[in-house]
Amino acid sequence: MTINKKSTRRISVRNDNYIWTVSPGSGYIVMIAEHEIIRGMHLEVYVISDIDSAWVNFPNTEHLNMKIIRPRDVEYFICQALDQGWTPQVKGTPVVFDFDGMILKRRLR
């Protein structure tokens, strides 16, 4: 399965190009990335965030975790995943991590 190019952004990390997108969930957002040219396994990083429920609680959003994913976060996620064994140019099942606010932790399925 590949990422729909229409909704992606490009990023260069360690002299390689990747595409990435963010998808909302209930209580989290997920960043999905894959190599731009060789579409192997993709990376999924789950980040706890209430950003998708902000409109429901507007204007009372002070209590919500409004974490968003910025390009520098994506660069950090990709570097950490590569250091932990993600091989984006090899076909396979997605590599899934949870982000605890400091480091990526591999999710066991």
N, C-alpha and C positions, 0 to 999 in steps of 0.2 A: 504494500500500500504506500503510495506517495502522497506528499502534501500538494494540495491544490495551489498552483503557482499564482493564481489571481490574488490570493489574500496573504501573500508572503512578503517578507523583507529579506534583503541580502545582508550578510555580514562576513567579514574576512577575519579568520582566527588562525594564527600560526601558519600563515602563508597558504591557507586553503579557504575556499569559499563555501558558505553554507546558506541555506534558506531557512527561515523560521517564521512561525506564526504563534499566536496566543489564542486559546480557546477557553471560554468561561465555563465554570461548573458551579455547583451549589456549595459554597463555602471555600472554594479554591479556584485557581486558574491554572491552566496547564500550558507550558511552552513546549512546542514540538519543533524539532530541527532535524535536518538531514543534509548530507553533502549535496552541493548544487549540481554537480555533473554526474557522479556515480551514485545512483540511488540505491544505497544499501540499507542497513538497519537504521531506523530513526530513533531519536532521543526524545523522551518525554520527561518533563520536570514538573511535578505538582507543587504549587505554592499556595499556602493558606491565604485567602483573601476574601473579603466581603464586597469587593468592588462591583460585582454583578448585582448585589442587592441594594446598592446605594439609592437607586431611584425609588425603591419601595419605601424607604425610610426617610427620604428627603423631606424637610431640611434637617432632621435629627440624625446626623451621621457621625457625631463625635465618638460614639462607642464602637464604630465599625473599624475593622482592619482594612485600610484602603490601599494595600500593597498593589503596585502595578509592576510590570516587567519592562525594564528599559534595555536598550541595546547593550549597555555595559553589563547588565545582569546576564544577558544571553551569552556574551563573551565569557563571563565567569563560569556559567553552567557548562558550556562546551569544553572549556579548558579542564574543568574538574572531571567531566565525564570521560574525556580522552585519557586523563591521568588514571582513572579508575577502570580503564579497559574497554571503553566504547570504541568500536571499529566501524566508523560510518561508511566505509567503502566496501564492506562485506555484507552480503545478504543475510538476513536473520530476523528474529523476532525483535521488537522494539526493546530498547534499554530504558528502564523506568527508574526515576529517582524522586525522592521527596526532598524539598528544600526546607530546612528548619530555621532559616533566617541567617545562618552562618555557613553551613556546609551542605553538600549533597549527600544523601544517604540512599544507598541502593535499595530499591523496593523488591522484596522477594515475592514472587507470585505464588 
